[in-house]
Amino acid sequence: MLVRERKKRRLTQVALAKKLRRPQSFVSNYENGERRIDLVEFMAVARAIGFDPAVFVTELEQIS
């Protein structure tokens, strides 16, 4: 779902990583399931991509 949100806003991993002030590998690792992100990181990703984290979590609950 995070990949979908990023792509919906036409952000590359590199562009998102720059917004987060992290290396591109940080984005790649959580998108590929090689790394989990904690709540603080999730909120930063949500802000950087530009989606409402509450809506995201609601959607996630519906598919789980």
Backbone as a ProteinNet text record, in pm:
[ID]
protein_1_A
[PRIMARY]
MLVRERKKRRLTQVALAKKLRRPQSFVSNYENGERRIDLVEFMAVARAIGFDPAVFVTELEQIS
[TERTIARY]
82	0	86.7	200.8	288.6	343.7	374.7	422.6	312.8	190.5	77	61.2	68.8	54.7	168.1	289.6	403.5	387.9	352.8	338.9	220.1	114	-3.4	33.4	131.7	176.6	299.4	331.1	441.3	575.4	598	725.9	812.4	937.3	1031.1	1082.7	1146.3	1209	1314	1387.6	1492.8	1432.3	1324.1	1260.1	1204	1142.4	1089.3	1201.8	1307.2	1421.4	1478.5	1485	1533.9	1443.8	1311.7	1217.4	1235.9	1267.3	1285.4	1426.4	1515.2	1656.5	1718.3	1686.6	1737.5	1793.3	1873.5	1920	1805.5	1817.4	1715	1696	1801.6	1792.1	1694.2	1675	1576.9	1438	1402	1270.7	1261	1363.5	1364.5	1348.3	1418.3	1414.3	1277.1	1207.6	1074.6	972.6	989.4	895.3	909	1028.1	1050.6	1028.5	990.3	964.4	1089.7	1203.2	1328.8	1346.9	1263.6	1274.2	1134.6	1107	981.2	1007.8	904.1	918.3	834.2	882.9	807.2	706.7	629.2	522.6	576.2	685.7	744.5	789.1	851.3	893.5	772.2	668.6	546.8	485.7	479.7	422.9	506.9	637.5	725.5	703.6	688.8	662.7	528.4	426.8	294.4	301.6	369	382.8	457.8	566.7	649.1	574	496.1	418.9	296.1	235.4	118.5	-14.4	-18.7	-146.5	-183.3	-311.5	-362.6	-337.1	-253	-220.9	-342.5	-438.4	-557.8	-639.5	-654.9	-727.4	-651.5	-521.5	-437	-457.8	-454.5	-468.9	-608.9	-710.8	-846.6	-854.7	-793.9	-791.3	-713.9	-605.7	-525.2	-603.9	-680.5	-762.3	-867.3	-919	-1022.5	-971.6	-842	-789.7	-723.5	-704.9	-639	-736.8
-119.2	0	126	120.6	237.7	264.3	158.3	174	238.2	189.8	245.2	394.3	433.1	575	658	604.8	677.2	694.5	586.6	591.8	676.8	676	757.2	905.6	944.1	1083.8	1106.3	1003.6	1009.6	1045.2	987.6	1004.7	882	903.7	792.7	761.9	647.4	615.9	719.9	764.4	864.4	995.5	1041.4	1167.1	1156.5	1043.2	1023.6	1020.1	950	941.6	1080.7	1164.7	1301.9	1377.6	1363	1429.3	1380	1252.7	1192.2	1214.6	1264.3	1280.6	1147.1	1048.3	912.1	862.9	757	700.2	628.9	616.9	549	405.8	344.3	205.9	191.8	298	293.7	267.9	343.4	327.4	189.9	152.6	23.1	-91.7	-83.6	-193.1	-212.1	-103.8	-126.7	-161	-107.7	-142.1	-287.9	-343.5	-483.4	-580	-529.2	-614.5	-661.9	-601.8	-640.5	-572.7	-472	-394.4	-346.6	-344.6	-286.5	-143.7	-61.9	74.4	88.7	169.5	191.2	303.5	334.2	433.6	572.2	610.5	742.5	750.7	645	642.3	642.9	567.4	564	703.3	775.6	910.8	1002	988.1	1069.1	1034.6	906.9	864.4	920	910.7	962.8	1112.5	1188.4	1332.4	1358.4	1285.1	1306.7	1271.7	1164.9	1125.4	1214.3	1249.7	1337.5	1265.3	1160.4	1093	1098.4	1077.9	1078.8	942.2	936.5	805.8	737	812.6	751.6	678.5	739	674.5	550.6	560.2	447.8	329.7	355.4	248.6	187.2	267.8	217.3	123.5	163.3	77.3	-51.3	-40.3	-157.5	-256.3	-205.2	-292	-367.3	-303.6	-364.8	-481.3	-476	-586.2	-695.1	-668.7	-766.9	-869.3
0	0	0	67.3	67.1	-72.8	-145.1	-282.8	-367.4	-352.5	-427.9	-401	-274.3	-239.3	-298.7	-293.6	-349.8	-500.4	-567.8	-712.7	-756.5	-677.9	-709.4	-717.3	-638.5	-637	-725.5	-804.3	-900.9	-837	-720.3	-652.2	-677.2	-706.7	-715.4	-575.1	-561.4	-433.5	-398.3	-497.3	-474.7	-425.1	-489.1	-449	-307.5	-276.4	-141.4	-39	-71	20.1	48.7	-52.3	-31.7	64	47.6	139.3	282.2	295.7	427.7	484.2	399.2	435.2	475.6	394.5	413.1	281.4	282.8	156.2	83.9	-45	-124.8	-77.7	-27.1	20.6	137	216.4	325.7	268.3	163.9	100.4	34.8	-38.1	-104.3	-5.1	105.7	203.7	265.6	300.3	358.7	250.9	129.5	22.8	-20.1	-11.4	-48.6	67.1	183.3	298.3	368	334.8	398.4	533.5	558.1	681.4	718.4	846.2	894.7	937.8	930.7	980.8	1106.7	1199.2	1322.1	1300.4	1402	1390.5	1357.5	1418.2	1392	1246	1196.5	1056.5	963.3	998.5	918	906.2	1016.3	1013.3	924.1	928.7	843.1	696.1	665.7	528.1	481.1	566.5	530.9	499.2	583.3	558	428.3	406.8	287.8	159.1	163	45	30.7	143.1	139.8	151.7	232.1	255	402.3	430	566.5	629.4	732	790.9	852.8	902.8	962.4	856.4	740.3	630.1	585	577.3	537.8	632.3	761.7	861.5	852.3	831	814.5	695.5	583.2	464.6	492	563.2	596.7	682.7	776.6	861.1	778.6	676.3	594	509.7	472.5	390.7	476.1	603.5	690.3	741.9
[MASK]
++++++++++++++++++++++++++++++++++++++++++++++++++++++++++++++++

